[in-house]
Amino acid sequence: MTFPFINSIISWFLKKRKHQVELFLKYPIDVQNELLLKLVSAAKNTEFGKQQNFASIKNYSDFANNIPIQRYESIEPLIERCRKGEQNLFWPTPIRWFAKSSGTTNAKSKFIPVSDEAIEYCHFKAGKDMLCLYINNNEDAKLFTGKGLRLGGSSAVYEDNNSYFGDLSAIIIENMPFWADFSSAPKQETALMSEWETKMEAIINETIHENITSLVGVPSWMLVLLNKVLEKTGKDNILEVWPNLEVYFHGGINFNPYREQYKKLIPKDDFKYYETYNASEGFFAIQDRNNSEEMLLMLDYGIFYEFIPMDQYDGENSIAIPLSEVKKDINYAVVITTNGGLWRYLIGDTVKFTSTDPYRIKITGRTKHHINVFGEELIIENAEEALKAASDKTNSEIKEYTVGPIFMNGKENGAHEWIIEFEKPPKNLAFFTEMLDNALKNCNSDYEAKRYNNMTLAMPKVHQARKGLFYDWMKEKGKLGGQHKVPRLSNERGFVEELLKL
């Protein structure tokens, strides 16, 4: 049990970190450049450091000219050697933990190295900062009079060759200090259960009688949990179960498609939503203001950032720029160098800067998850903006969706094929489709040009999915829970074809 005076003490402690945040807000480029040289110096005697002549690197220009931009495939041999017990390959301290990537439904797994420094000075630090920023913005916060409900990955941590791998959330929970368990629910043993549906039932049984004051997790899976809580308790909304609930820290996918559903589940005008941006490779950004849709890029987590303008993107052959050269409202691919031994690594995400003083961002999608079969350059940001506009005009709510191309066959033009599972379906699907098409034209000039007079692209084809289709599809693939996400956009028809058969 926690008490009000404990809430005050923890809040005071967390607020002290705000002064360090203000330092990188004031000197962002200096902080990043100093960090880069520290990372290079730390790893100069590793195998990778010697191969790339880290000892000769004196500034960013040397760094960018010496080290190639890399995908996972190019560093996989070093990672596999490390997983089998070799050390000092790409980071000087022992790497014992590997985050098994689960960002897509692809079968191939990635094993991202997670150093002790990354756990302590990136992931744990970010968790504290998430609370720090929230508490600084909300003086009357009472988070620590109760517990935070964490909904992490469904994979446990497994041992292999004297190293450990699993979902990042499981690795974080495994390494949390014992006292952190007192302020979290469910207990560690439950949080690490591997079978998703059994775990959900256990979490509900363990938490419905607790004083839950905050939620942490991916919006799609948290929504499943909250609906099951209402089924179990027979209550009308979540505040009847947890009356002191005050904030939901969310990340992993765009929150906008789920916003209206959460408002119904948690009918509280001053309830707070705080977005975070983290991945297996690191923790990158945190919403730093109430009621904002942008996040502050965190510059002192042991991560050096570079960016590739997407209109010049060419994978590993791209030319990246440092933080000092970015501009607002341009779509960039993110490149990171980390205290976990990733060097100029393409993480596959794209972002736009909404501000450069301070550096605030919005996630726009993935470098691979877009549709450009016909030159339309459709990205996730466009899709979700258009879906919201169509939903607003048809009084509907969307739960899940995916989109793929319909290829030209000589006689017919190409098109986009949408499979949408509605929480609240539109009365007229044809009208919804028309509104979606119009909204896509409004937010994407390339799409509008290809749609002109149906010359290249025909009207989108929209299927209304049955209830639970996406859940069943993810379950069939063993991808329930955690960081697993429904792929939104694809240049291929694979996902669409699979869903149409279910």
Protein Blocks (a to p, Z undefined) as FASTA:
>chain_A
ZZfklmmmmmmmmmmmmmmmmmmmmmmmlmmmmmmmmmmmmmmmgmklmmnommlpcbfk
lmmmmpccddfklmmmmmmmmmnopahklbcbdcfbdcddffbmcfbdcdddddfklmmm
mmmmmmmmmmmmmmmmmmkbcklmmccdddddfbdcddeehiacddfklmmmmmpcfklm
mmgccdfklmmpmblklmmmmmmmmmmmpccfbdcddfklmmmmmmmmmmmnopabfklm
mmmbcbdcdehiafklmmmmmmmmmgcfkbccddddddfkbcfbdcfbehiabdcddfkg
opacddddfklgghjlpccddfklpcehiacddddddfeopahiaehiacddfbfbdcdd
ddfbdfklccffnonopafklmmmmmmmmmmmnopacfbdcddddddehjaccddddddd
dfbdcfblklmmmmmmmmmmmmomklmmmmggolmbccdddddddehklmmmmmmnopgg
hjbccdfbdcbfklmmmmmmZZ
